């Protein structure tokens, strides 16, 4: 009969259990912590609002997505929305000040990513020109 020997790896495995949030501050002085939505959460958001509404990119990108990303406002925790009513409640809580802060943060991230892509394309073009 064969003998099987099982050994444990000596290297510790690091699992990051705590979710990481990005923080923004609105003009009312509130700290809003944003979660990054994984593909499952994005799919659940589409199912929550319904297929017809999910096709409205202005609503999804301008309202539903930012509302779903909110994990904390100051010390208050907010779970992932499971209904349109919860999305609407978050929009009311955020108000113009919170939405402006979140949208400004998202715009800054988009512009930084766009500049990085443009720089990478320019570097690739310069490298190709040298050859």
GIQUI-V366629 format. One record per residue. N is the residue number from 0. SS is DSSP state (~ for helix, > for strand, _ for the rest). Layout:
N,SS / N,SS
This chain:
0,_ / 1,_ / 2,_ / 3,_ / 4,_ / 5,_ / 6,_ / 7,_ / 8,_ / 9,_ / 10,_ / 11,_ / 12,_ / 13,_ / 14,_ / 15,_ / 16,_ / 17,_ / 18,_ / 19,_ / 20,_ / 21,> / 22,> / 23,> / 24,> / 25,_ / 26,_ / 27,_ / 28,_ / 29,_ / 30,> / 31,> / 32,> / 33,> / 34,_ / 35,_ / 36,_ / 37,_ / 38,~ / 39,~ / 40,~ / 41,~ / 42,~ / 43,~ / 44,~ / 45,~ / 46,~ / 47,~ / 48,~ / 49,_ / 50,~ / 51,~ / 52,~ / 53,~ / 54,_ / 55,_ / 56,~ / 57,~ / 58,~ / 59,~ / 60,~ / 61,~ / 62,~ / 63,~ / 64,~ / 65,~ / 66,~ / 67,~ / 68,~ / 69,> / 70,> / 71,> / 72,> / 73,_ / 74,_ / 75,> / 76,> / 77,_ / 78,_ / 79,_ / 80,_ / 81,_ / 82,_ / 83,~ / 84,~ / 85,~ / 86,~ / 87,~ / 88,~ / 89,~ / 90,~ / 91,~ / 92,~ / 93,~ / 94,~ / 95,~ / 96,~ / 97,~ / 98,~ / 99,~ / 100,~ / 101,~ / 102,~ / 103,~ / 104,~ / 105,~ / 106,~ / 107,~ / 108,~ / 109,~ / 110,~ / 111,~ / 112,~ / 113,~ / 114,~ / 115,~ / 116,~ / 117,~ / 118,~ / 119,~ / 120,~ / 121,~ / 122,~ / 123,~ / 124,~ / 125,~ / 126,~ / 127,~ / 128,~ / 129,~ / 130,_
